């Protein structure tokens, strides 16, 4: 099993298979293994499916992100917990399994979660990924929320991440990643794991996206800190 006494969990959401596959050489260059949380798996075309298998063959983790990217607490409040499982979670899980994957982790769309949805989904998945507000990434104290000490990792089944996206459409997000960088340094020095998330990997895109240069800067920092980048399936 991979040594996860100190590691970065870098994750990507939705179904940007072309852009993720194009960035695979960059991930390979830094020896990084990441987690791709897939939504709408029933809408993947043949090429998408081929690329997803190629990413899995490279050692990356494939997780579940729901069938239609519904916000879990809102859906449960409107339709009930049973309907959420039947209409949003189980169909996505079953389709991914039909495609040859065995997702063990789930990322909440829009990081929307509560204790009730955690209890519901932990009956199906080993781990869940939530999130903290994106504006926290400039906060030097961010590590207190993101870093899970190695001694606590086996029992911590809900991990919080922070966005490192560069923008969405014509809107550019803030460039201050002080909190992210401080988190990586703290994780490298004190041990444990910390989680980050992004979406499409592209210089520009109509969806949330991280620019390749920003992604490479994060990978290079982790590499300089000797902080391995691993997938969710590699956790104990």
QUIFEN-V257775 format. One record per residue. D_FIRST is the distance of its C-alpha to the first C-alpha in whole Angstrom. Layout:
# QUIFEN-V257775
d_first: [D_FIRST D_FIRST]
This chain:
# QUIFEN-V257775
d_first: [0 4 6 9 11 13 13 16 16 18 20 23 25 28 28 29 27 30 29 26 26 28 26 23 24 24 20 20 22 20 16 16 14 16 17 20 22 24 28 31 29 32 33 31 33 32 31 29 27 27 26 23 22 22 20 17 17 17 13 15 14 17 19 22 25 28 31 33 32 34 33 32 34 37 37 36 40 42 40 38 35 35 37 34 31 34 35 32 28 29 30 28 25 27 28 24 23 26 25 22 20 18 18 16 17 21 23 26 29 31 28 31 30 31 30 31 29 26 27 28 25 22 24 22 19 16 17 20 21 25 26 29 32 32 35 32 31 33 33 32 31 28 25 26 26 23 21 18 18 14 16 17 14 13 17 18 18 21 20 23 23 26 28 28 30 33 36 37 40 43 41 39 37 37 36 35 31 32 30 27 27 27 24 22 24 23 20 19 22 21 17 16 15 18 19 22 23 26 27 29 29 32 35 37 37 38 35 33 32 30 32 30 31 30 26 26 28 25 22 24 24 20 20 23 21 18 16 14 14 11 12 12 10 7 8 8]
